[in-house]
């Protein structure tokens, strides 16, 4: 049986106080196992980004526990959370956020260099990931020289560079046309399966969401399974 990589237990998150308080998550539970891709489909403003931020240790819940590969984080220091996030979690955003002055290969190598890998090892891993995602021949190009789909696949490679146990993606195909979205999502799906990572992906695209292992939504502060 696959190991649980991400687990949220009775998580509460609200913003504001008193009559203006907005309750985003209320006793929300979620588990994502290694090799599993879970899609979040919910209206704008429902809390998808908040859920990803809490799962990625970028925000703390007011109550509840977030376990990352079995490690509880509720009482962990900010430094501890940062170190765990850096070594365990990869992010893909709607906009690629690649560094414009560096090549595709360098963009993927940089997180590995920060983590202490040698230049040779980082470059080798970067090229392997770019090849896996179908953009290997474009490794010497800068972001401005790449198409939108190529930029996003490089961003996925960067998120996977340090072999994270969890990959979180916030509308990773939101800026792409349908055909390109399909290719990028397929590349992300293959990468998750190949690395055995747990993936939580927020998307408005129902066609892509149906390709996930499970689909969940946010309703009245709870995370609930749905069928599209």
C-alpha positions as CSV (number, residue, x, y, z in Angstrom):
1,X,0.0,0.0,0.0
2,X,1.3,3.5,-0.9
3,X,2.5,5.7,1.9
4,X,0.5,8.8,2.8
5,X,2.6,11.8,1.9
6,X,0.1,14.6,2.8
7,X,-2.5,14.5,5.5
8,X,-4.7,17.2,6.8
9,X,-6.7,16.4,10.0
10,X,-9.5,18.7,11.3
11,X,-7.9,21.8,9.8
12,X,-9.5,25.1,10.4
13,X,-8.6,28.4,8.6
14,X,-10.4,31.6,8.8
15,X,-9.7,35.3,8.0
16,X,-10.9,38.3,10.0
17,X,-12.8,38.3,13.3
18,X,-16.3,38.9,14.5
19,X,-19.2,39.4,12.1
20,X,-16.8,39.8,9.2
21,X,-15.0,36.5,9.8
22,X,-14.7,34.3,6.7
23,X,-14.4,30.6,7.4
24,X,-12.5,28.9,4.6
25,X,-11.7,25.5,6.1
26,X,-13.7,24.0,9.0
27,X,-12.5,20.6,10.3
28,X,-11.3,19.8,6.9
29,X,-9.7,16.3,6.3
30,X,-7.6,15.2,3.3
31,X,-5.0,12.5,2.6
32,X,-2.9,12.1,-0.6
33,X,-0.7,9.0,-1.1
34,X,2.5,8.7,-3.0
35,X,1.8,8.3,-6.8
36,X,-1.7,9.7,-6.4
37,X,-3.0,12.8,-8.2
38,X,-5.9,14.6,-6.5
39,X,-7.7,17.4,-8.3
40,X,-9.4,20.2,-6.5
41,X,-12.3,21.7,-8.4
42,X,-14.2,24.6,-6.7
43,X,-15.5,28.1,-7.6
44,X,-13.1,31.1,-7.4
45,X,-12.9,32.3,-3.8
46,X,-13.8,28.9,-2.3
47,X,-10.4,28.4,-0.8
48,X,-8.4,26.3,-3.2
49,X,-5.2,28.5,-2.9
50,X,-5.6,28.6,0.9
51,X,-5.7,24.8,0.9
52,X,-2.6,24.5,-1.2
53,X,-0.8,27.1,1.0
54,X,-1.7,25.2,4.1
55,X,-0.7,21.8,2.6
56,X,2.6,23.4,1.4
57,X,3.3,24.9,4.9
58,X,3.1,28.5,3.5
59,X,0.2,29.2,5.9
60,X,-0.6,27.8,9.4
61,X,-4.1,26.7,10.2
62,X,-5.7,28.1,13.4
63,X,-6.5,24.5,14.4
64,X,-5.8,21.0,13.2
65,X,-2.7,19.1,12.0
66,X,-0.8,19.0,8.7
67,X,1.5,16.0,8.4
68,X,4.1,15.9,5.7
69,X,5.3,12.3,5.0
70,X,4.3,11.4,8.6
71,X,5.9,14.5,10.2
72,X,3.4,16.6,12.2
73,X,3.9,20.4,11.7
74,X,1.4,22.1,13.9
75,X,4.0,22.9,16.6
76,X,7.0,23.1,14.3
77,X,9.1,26.3,14.2
78,X,9.1,28.5,11.2
79,X,12.7,27.4,10.4
80,X,11.7,23.7,10.7
81,X,8.7,24.3,8.4
82,X,10.9,26.1,5.9
83,X,13.5,23.3,5.8
84,X,10.8,20.6,5.5
85,X,9.1,22.6,2.7
86,X,12.4,23.1,0.8
87,X,13.3,19.4,0.9
88,X,9.9,17.8,0.5
89,X,7.5,20.0,-1.5
90,X,7.5,21.3,-5.1
91,X,5.3,24.0,-6.4
92,X,3.8,24.8,-9.9
93,X,2.0,28.0,-10.3
94,X,-0.3,29.3,-13.1
95,X,2.5,31.6,-14.3
96,X,5.8,29.9,-14.7
97,X,7.9,32.4,-12.7
98,X,11.1,31.2,-14.4
99,X,14.2,33.4,-14.0
100,X,14.4,35.3,-17.4
101,X,18.2,35.7,-17.5
102,X,18.8,31.9,-17.2
103,X,18.4,29.1,-19.6
104,X,15.8,26.3,-19.1
105,X,18.5,24.0,-17.9
106,X,19.9,26.6,-15.5
107,X,16.4,27.3,-14.1
108,X,16.0,23.6,-13.2
109,X,19.5,23.3,-11.9
110,X,19.3,26.3,-9.5
111,X,17.1,24.6,-6.8
112,X,19.5,21.7,-6.7
113,X,22.5,24.0,-6.3
114,X,20.8,25.7,-3.4
115,X,20.2,22.2,-1.9
116,X,23.9,21.5,-2.1
117,X,24.2,19.4,-5.2
118,X,27.3,19.8,-7.5
119,X,27.0,21.7,-10.7
120,X,27.5,18.5,-12.7
121,X,24.9,16.5,-10.8
122,X,22.4,19.4,-11.0
123,X,22.9,19.8,-14.7
124,X,22.5,16.0,-15.3
125,X,19.3,15.9,-13.3
126,X,18.0,19.0,-15.0
127,X,18.6,17.6,-18.5
128,X,16.9,14.3,-17.5
129,X,13.8,16.1,-16.3
130,X,13.6,18.3,-19.4
131,X,14.0,15.2,-21.6
132,X,11.3,13.4,-19.6
133,X,8.9,16.4,-20.1
134,X,9.6,16.7,-23.8
135,X,11.6,20.0,-23.7
136,X,15.1,18.6,-23.7
137,X,16.1,20.1,-27.1
138,X,15.2,23.5,-25.7
139,X,17.4,23.3,-22.6
140,X,19.8,26.1,-23.8
141,X,16.9,28.5,-24.5
142,X,15.9,31.3,-22.1
143,X,12.2,31.6,-21.1
144,X,11.4,34.4,-23.6
145,X,12.5,32.0,-26.4
146,X,10.1,29.3,-25.3
147,X,6.4,28.8,-26.0
148,X,3.9,29.0,-23.1
149,X,3.6,25.3,-22.9
150,X,7.4,24.9,-23.0
151,X,7.7,27.4,-20.2
152,X,5.2,25.6,-18.0
153,X,6.9,22.2,-18.6
154,X,10.2,23.8,-17.5
155,X,8.5,25.1,-14.4
156,X,7.2,21.6,-13.7
157,X,10.8,20.2,-14.1
158,X,12.0,22.9,-11.7
159,X,9.4,21.9,-9.1
160,X,10.5,18.3,-9.4
161,X,14.2,19.0,-9.4
162,X,14.9,18.0,-5.8
163,X,12.7,14.9,-6.1
164,X,9.9,16.2,-3.7
165,X,7.5,13.8,-2.1
166,X,4.6,16.3,-2.6
167,X,3.9,18.4,-5.7
168,X,1.3,21.2,-5.4
169,X,0.0,23.0,-8.5
170,X,-2.3,26.0,-8.6
171,X,-4.0,26.2,-12.0
172,X,-0.9,25.0,-13.8
173,X,-2.6,25.1,-17.2
174,X,-4.7,28.2,-16.6
175,X,-2.8,30.3,-19.1
176,X,-2.6,27.7,-21.9
177,X,-4.8,26.8,-24.8
178,X,-6.7,23.5,-24.6
179,X,-4.3,21.5,-26.7
180,X,-1.3,22.8,-24.9
181,X,-3.0,22.3,-21.5
182,X,-3.5,18.6,-22.4
183,X,0.2,18.1,-23.1
184,X,1.3,19.9,-20.0
185,X,-1.1,18.0,-17.8
186,X,0.0,14.7,-19.3
187,X,3.6,15.6,-18.7
188,X,2.9,16.5,-15.1
189,X,0.9,13.3,-14.6
190,X,3.7,11.2,-16.0
191,X,6.2,12.9,-13.8
192,X,4.2,12.3,-10.7
193,X,3.8,8.6,-11.5
194,X,7.5,8.3,-12.4
195,X,8.6,9.9,-9.1
196,X,6.0,8.4,-6.9
197,X,5.1,11.9,-5.6
198,X,1.7,12.8,-4.1
199,X,0.1,15.6,-6.1
200,X,-2.7,18.1,-5.2
201,X,-3.7,20.2,-8.2
202,X,-6.3,23.0,-8.3
203,X,-7.9,23.4,-11.7
204,X,-11.1,24.8,-13.3
205,X,-10.6,22.5,-16.2
206,X,-13.1,19.6,-15.7
207,X,-11.7,17.6,-18.6
208,X,-8.3,17.5,-17.0
209,X,-9.7,17.0,-13.5
210,X,-11.4,13.8,-14.7
211,X,-8.0,12.3,-15.4
212,X,-6.9,12.6,-11.8
213,X,-7.2,9.6,-9.4
214,X,-9.7,11.5,-7.3
215,X,-11.6,14.8,-7.5
216,X,-12.5,16.8,-4.4
217,X,-14.2,20.2,-3.8
218,X,-14.5,22.7,-1.0
219,X,-18.0,23.0,0.4
220,X,-19.0,24.7,3.7
221,X,-15.4,24.6,4.8
222,X,-15.1,20.8,4.2
223,X,-13.2,18.9,1.6
224,X,-15.6,16.5,-0.1
225,X,-15.2,14.0,-2.9
226,X,-17.2,14.7,-6.1
227,X,-17.7,13.2,-9.5
228,X,-17.7,15.3,-12.7
